[in-house]
Amino acid sequence: MKSTMIFAAALFLLAALAPAVRAQQGKVRINWTAVTGAQSGLHMAKEEKLFEKYGLDNVELIHIASSSRGIQAILAGEIGFSFMDGNNEVQANLKGANIALVVGATNRMVFSLMAKPEFKRIADLRGKKIGITRAGSSTHTSALYALGSAGLKPGDYQVLPLLEVPNIFTALAAGQIDAGVVSPPTNSRAKKAGFVELMNLAKDGPEYVSVAIGSSRSYIKANEDVVRRVVRAYAEAVYRFKSDKPAALRMIQKSLKVKEPEIAEDTYNQFREYLADPPFVSRKGMEAIITEVAATEPQAKQAKVDDFVDMRFMNELEKEGFFKKLAAQK
């Protein structure tokens, strides 16, 4: 509780002090938060030089693990954009963060709850150790959903934050945890090593904004043209990922550090299905989050989807026929 209050106070202070930061000398800093194919669009845009194609010659990709830390970096003016979990973004905004999601990545939880072979049901994890990356991350949100689906409440198990998704598999293999929530390619590695998938949240979970790219509304207001170009580059990158398999596999091997051909192939197949294309943030998925948060945060009951998203840049692309032009290239 104390750490939650400190985090909330920090968000409020950062939001209050954050200036309308302009991208200096054309430099745009975008944060990727986890080693996962869910963020393939960003890596494809970089590898295929799509940022340069749309007039952004100085885009820097940086890595700050976890949605909550990415949001804090945005509010501190250290970065322009970050991937983030929709649930974390809603809760941060209720505390004064004033973040908006500008483009979607996955509107389902593309995660697997992987466990030691002796566990046959999610309910068997009562009293066990569950690995996530950090509190407030997409892995945490997905763990709460998966375990909750079997009637387990947070006090019924121990959550261990392990910072990065690959670390969860390492801890599982070392016997330091009993189960963990991991995304492709790590779930592929876990299956290959003999661990069992107790739940595939992409298939068995709800429509839910699990991963999207957001920025502060002050940054968006001060840098509308930059946001427009970033969204355009990202949208084409997702199309390239889905339509150019050799390029996508090269990116997976390089950016996600996947050397095994069969794991790269499995990662590609999973995200070819679940990466949002066109990459809109799902309104239904955001409504599900707002309803969930409202159960413990009364102020969320008055919230609306548009309090948390800014889809005008995506709407502009659709209106101009951008996605139809991409499809016509096939």
C-alpha positions as CSV (number, residue, x, y, z in Angstrom):
1,M,0.0,0.0,0.0
2,K,2.8,2.4,1.0
3,S,4.6,1.9,-2.4
4,T,1.4,2.4,-4.3
5,M,0.8,5.7,-2.5
6,I,4.4,6.8,-3.2
7,F,4.0,5.9,-6.9
8,A,0.7,7.9,-7.0
9,A,2.3,10.9,-5.4
10,A,5.2,10.8,-7.8
11,L,2.9,10.6,-10.8
12,F,0.8,13.6,-9.5
13,L,3.9,15.7,-9.0
14,L,5.4,14.8,-12.4
15,A,2.1,15.5,-14.1
16,A,1.8,18.9,-12.4
17,L,5.4,19.9,-13.3
18,A,5.7,18.4,-16.7
19,P,6.2,21.1,-19.4
20,A,4.8,20.9,-22.9
21,V,8.1,19.3,-24.1
22,R,9.0,19.8,-27.7
23,A,11.1,17.3,-29.6
24,Q,14.5,19.0,-29.6
25,Q,16.3,19.2,-32.9
26,G,14.1,16.5,-34.4
27,K,15.1,13.9,-31.8
28,V,12.3,11.5,-30.9
29,R,12.8,9.0,-28.0
30,I,10.5,6.0,-28.0
31,N,10.6,3.4,-25.2
32,W,10.1,-0.3,-25.7
33,T,9.3,-2.0,-22.4
34,A,9.8,-5.8,-22.9
35,V,11.4,-8.5,-25.0
36,T,8.2,-9.5,-26.8
37,G,6.8,-9.7,-30.3
38,A,4.0,-7.4,-29.1
39,Q,6.4,-4.5,-29.8
40,S,7.4,-5.8,-33.3
41,G,5.9,-2.8,-35.0
42,L,8.4,-0.4,-33.4
43,H,11.4,-2.6,-34.2
44,M,10.1,-3.1,-37.8
45,A,9.8,0.6,-38.3
46,K,13.4,1.1,-37.2
47,E,14.8,-1.8,-39.2
48,E,12.9,-1.0,-42.3
49,K,13.8,2.7,-42.0
50,L,10.1,3.8,-42.0
51,F,10.8,6.6,-39.6
52,E,13.1,8.1,-42.1
53,K,10.6,7.5,-44.9
54,Y,8.2,9.7,-43.0
55,G,10.6,12.5,-42.2
56,L,11.9,11.4,-38.7
57,D,15.7,11.2,-39.1
58,N,16.6,11.1,-35.4
59,V,14.4,8.4,-33.7
60,E,16.1,6.8,-30.7
61,L,14.7,3.5,-29.3
62,I,15.5,3.1,-25.6
63,H,14.6,0.4,-23.2
64,I,13.0,1.1,-19.8
65,A,11.3,-2.0,-18.5
66,S,7.6,-1.8,-17.4
67,S,4.7,0.4,-18.2
68,S,4.8,2.3,-14.9
69,R,8.4,3.3,-15.3
70,G,7.8,4.3,-19.0
71,I,4.9,6.5,-17.9
72,Q,7.1,8.2,-15.3
73,A,9.8,8.8,-17.9
74,I,7.2,10.4,-20.2
75,L,6.0,12.7,-17.4
76,A,9.5,13.6,-16.5
77,G,10.1,14.8,-20.1
78,E,12.8,12.1,-20.7
79,I,11.0,10.4,-23.6
80,G,8.2,11.2,-26.0
81,F,6.5,7.8,-26.3
82,S,6.4,4.5,-24.5
83,F,4.6,1.2,-24.9
84,M,2.3,0.7,-22.0
85,D,-0.4,-1.6,-20.6
86,G,-3.9,-0.1,-20.8
87,N,-4.8,-0.9,-17.2
88,N,-1.7,0.8,-15.9
89,E,-2.4,3.9,-18.1
90,V,-6.0,4.2,-16.9
91,Q,-4.9,4.0,-13.2
92,A,-2.1,6.5,-13.8
93,N,-4.5,8.9,-15.5
94,L,-6.9,8.7,-12.5
95,K,-3.9,9.8,-10.4
96,G,-3.3,12.8,-12.7
97,A,-0.9,11.6,-15.3
98,N,-2.9,12.8,-18.4
99,I,-1.5,10.2,-20.8
100,A,-3.2,9.3,-24.1
101,L,-2.8,6.1,-26.1
102,V,-2.2,7.1,-29.8
103,V,-1.8,3.8,-31.5
104,G,-2.6,0.2,-30.5
105,A,-0.3,-2.9,-30.5
106,T,-2.3,-5.8,-29.0
107,N,-5.9,-5.7,-28.1
108,R,-5.7,-9.1,-26.4
109,M,-3.3,-10.4,-23.7
110,V,-0.8,-12.2,-25.8
111,F,0.7,-14.1,-22.9
112,S,0.9,-17.6,-21.6
113,L,0.7,-18.7,-18.0
114,M,3.5,-21.3,-18.0
115,A,4.1,-23.7,-15.1
116,K,6.1,-26.7,-13.9
117,P,4.8,-29.9,-15.4
118,E,3.4,-31.1,-12.1
119,F,0.7,-28.4,-12.1
120,K,-2.3,-29.4,-14.1
121,R,-4.7,-26.6,-13.3
122,I,-4.4,-22.9,-12.5
123,A,-6.1,-23.6,-9.1
124,D,-3.1,-25.8,-8.2
125,L,-1.0,-22.6,-8.0
126,R,-2.5,-21.6,-4.6
127,G,0.3,-20.8,-2.3
128,K,2.9,-20.9,-5.1
129,K,5.4,-18.4,-6.5
130,I,4.4,-16.6,-9.7
131,G,6.9,-14.7,-11.8
132,I,6.0,-11.4,-13.5
133,T,8.2,-8.5,-14.7
134,R,7.1,-5.7,-12.4
135,A,4.0,-4.6,-10.5
136,G,1.8,-2.6,-12.9
137,S,3.2,-4.3,-16.0
138,S,1.3,-6.2,-18.7
139,T,2.6,-9.5,-17.2
140,H,1.2,-8.4,-13.8
141,T,-2.2,-7.5,-15.3
142,S,-2.3,-10.9,-17.2
143,A,-1.3,-12.8,-14.1
144,L,-4.1,-11.3,-12.1
145,Y,-6.6,-12.2,-14.8
146,A,-5.4,-15.8,-15.4
147,L,-5.2,-16.6,-11.7
148,G,-8.4,-14.8,-10.9
149,S,-10.2,-16.9,-13.6
150,A,-9.6,-19.9,-11.3
151,G,-10.8,-18.1,-8.2
152,L,-7.4,-17.2,-6.8
153,K,-7.0,-13.8,-5.2
154,P,-3.7,-11.9,-4.9
155,G,-3.3,-13.1,-1.3
156,D,-3.5,-16.7,-2.4
157,Y,-0.1,-16.7,-4.1
158,Q,3.2,-14.9,-4.1
159,V,4.1,-12.6,-7.0
160,L,7.8,-12.2,-7.7
161,P,8.9,-9.3,-9.9
162,L,11.8,-10.4,-12.1
163,L,12.3,-7.2,-14.3
164,E,12.4,-8.8,-17.7
165,V,10.3,-11.5,-19.5
166,P,13.3,-13.8,-20.3
167,N,14.2,-13.7,-16.6
168,I,10.8,-15.3,-15.8
169,F,11.8,-18.4,-17.9
170,T,15.2,-18.5,-16.4
171,A,13.7,-18.5,-12.8
172,L,11.2,-21.1,-13.9
173,A,14.0,-23.4,-15.3
174,A,16.0,-22.9,-12.1
175,G,13.1,-23.9,-9.9
176,Q,12.9,-20.5,-8.2
177,I,9.3,-20.0,-9.2
178,D,6.4,-22.4,-9.8
179,A,4.8,-20.5,-12.7
180,G,5.1,-17.3,-14.7
181,V,3.4,-15.1,-17.3
182,V,5.5,-14.8,-20.5
183,S,4.9,-13.6,-24.0
184,P,6.3,-14.9,-27.3
185,P,9.2,-15.8,-27.9
186,T,9.6,-16.7,-24.3
187,N,6.5,-18.9,-24.1
188,S,7.9,-20.9,-27.1
189,R,11.1,-21.5,-25.2
190,A,9.2,-22.6,-22.1
191,K,7.1,-25.1,-24.1
192,K,10.2,-26.5,-25.8
193,A,11.8,-26.9,-22.3
194,G,8.9,-29.0,-21.1
195,F,6.9,-26.5,-19.1
196,V,3.1,-26.6,-19.4
197,E,0.8,-23.8,-20.7
198,L,-2.0,-23.6,-18.1
199,M,-3.7,-20.7,-20.0
200,N,-3.2,-19.0,-23.3
201,L,-4.6,-15.6,-22.6
202,A,-4.7,-14.5,-26.2
203,K,-7.1,-17.3,-27.0
204,D,-9.0,-17.7,-23.7
205,G,-8.8,-14.1,-22.3
206,P,-11.0,-11.1,-23.1
207,E,-10.7,-8.3,-25.6
208,Y,-8.4,-6.0,-23.6
209,V,-5.9,-3.3,-24.4
210,S,-2.8,-5.1,-23.3
211,V,-0.1,-3.2,-25.2
212,A,-0.3,0.2,-26.9
213,I,1.9,3.3,-27.4
214,G,1.1,6.4,-25.4
215,S,2.4,9.9,-24.8
216,S,1.5,12.8,-22.5
217,R,-1.2,15.1,-23.9
218,S,1.2,18.0,-23.4
219,Y,3.8,16.4,-25.6
220,I,1.1,15.6,-28.2
221,K,-0.1,19.2,-28.2
222,A,3.4,20.5,-28.6
223,N,4.5,17.9,-31.2
224,E,1.4,17.0,-33.3
225,D,3.4,16.6,-36.5
226,V,5.9,14.3,-34.8
227,V,3.1,12.2,-33.4
228,R,1.5,12.0,-36.8
229,R,4.7,10.7,-38.4
230,V,5.4,8.2,-35.6
231,V,1.9,6.8,-36.0
232,R,2.2,6.6,-39.8
233,A,5.6,4.8,-39.6
234,Y,4.3,2.4,-36.9
235,A,1.1,1.6,-38.9
236,E,3.1,0.7,-42.0
237,A,5.6,-1.3,-40.0
238,V,2.8,-3.5,-38.7
239,Y,1.6,-4.0,-42.3
240,R,5.2,-4.9,-43.3
241,F,5.5,-7.4,-40.4
242,K,2.4,-9.2,-41.5
243,S,3.0,-9.1,-45.3
244,D,6.8,-9.6,-45.5
245,K,7.6,-12.7,-43.4
246,P,11.4,-12.8,-44.3
247,A,11.8,-9.3,-43.1
248,A,9.8,-10.0,-39.9
249,L,11.9,-13.1,-39.1
250,R,15.1,-11.1,-39.6
251,M,13.7,-8.5,-37.1
252,I,12.7,-11.2,-34.6
253,Q,16.2,-12.7,-34.8
254,K,17.9,-9.4,-34.4
255,S,15.7,-7.3,-32.1
256,L,14.3,-10.1,-30.0
257,K,17.6,-12.1,-29.9
258,V,15.9,-15.2,-31.2
259,K,18.4,-17.6,-32.9
260,E,16.3,-20.8,-33.0
261,P,14.4,-20.9,-36.4
262,E,11.4,-22.8,-34.9
263,I,11.0,-20.3,-32.1
264,A,11.3,-17.3,-34.4
265,E,8.6,-19.0,-36.6
266,D,6.3,-19.6,-33.7
267,T,6.7,-16.0,-32.5
268,Y,5.9,-14.7,-35.9
269,N,2.8,-16.8,-36.3
270,Q,1.5,-15.8,-32.9
271,F,1.9,-12.1,-33.5
272,R,0.8,-12.2,-37.1
273,E,-2.5,-13.2,-35.7
274,Y,-2.7,-10.8,-32.7
275,L,-0.9,-7.6,-33.7
276,A,-3.7,-5.0,-34.2
277,D,-3.9,-4.1,-38.0
278,P,-4.9,-1.4,-38.6
279,P,-3.4,-0.6,-35.2
280,F,-6.4,1.1,-33.5
281,V,-6.8,0.9,-29.7
282,S,-9.9,-1.2,-29.1
283,R,-12.7,0.8,-27.6
284,K,-14.3,-2.4,-26.3
285,G,-10.9,-3.3,-24.8
286,M,-10.6,0.0,-23.0
287,E,-14.2,-0.2,-21.7
288,A,-13.3,-3.6,-20.2
289,I,-10.4,-2.0,-18.4
290,I,-12.4,1.0,-17.1
291,T,-15.1,-1.4,-15.8
292,E,-12.4,-3.5,-14.1
293,V,-10.6,-0.5,-12.5
294,A,-14.0,1.0,-11.4
295,A,-14.5,-2.0,-9.1
296,T,-11.7,-0.6,-6.8
297,E,-11.4,3.0,-8.0
298,P,-14.8,4.8,-7.7
299,Q,-13.7,7.8,-9.8
300,A,-13.3,5.4,-12.8
301,K,-17.1,5.0,-12.9
302,Q,-17.4,8.4,-14.5
303,A,-14.6,7.9,-16.9
304,K,-15.0,7.5,-20.7
305,V,-12.7,5.8,-23.3
306,D,-11.8,9.2,-24.8
307,D,-10.3,10.2,-21.5
308,F,-7.5,7.7,-22.2
309,V,-7.1,7.6,-26.0
310,D,-6.4,10.0,-28.9
311,M,-7.2,8.2,-32.1
312,R,-7.3,11.3,-34.3
313,F,-4.0,10.4,-36.0
314,M,-5.2,6.9,-36.8
315,N,-8.5,8.3,-38.0
316,E,-6.6,10.6,-40.3
317,L,-4.8,7.7,-41.9
318,E,-8.1,5.8,-42.4
319,K,-9.8,8.8,-43.9
320,E,-7.0,9.4,-46.4
321,G,-7.2,5.7,-47.5
322,F,-3.7,4.9,-46.1
323,F,-4.6,1.3,-45.1
324,K,-6.3,0.6,-48.4
325,K,-3.2,1.8,-50.2
326,L,-1.1,-0.6,-48.2
327,A,-3.4,-3.5,-48.8
328,A,-3.4,-2.7,-52.6
329,Q,0.4,-3.3,-52.6
330,K,0.0,-7.0,-51.9
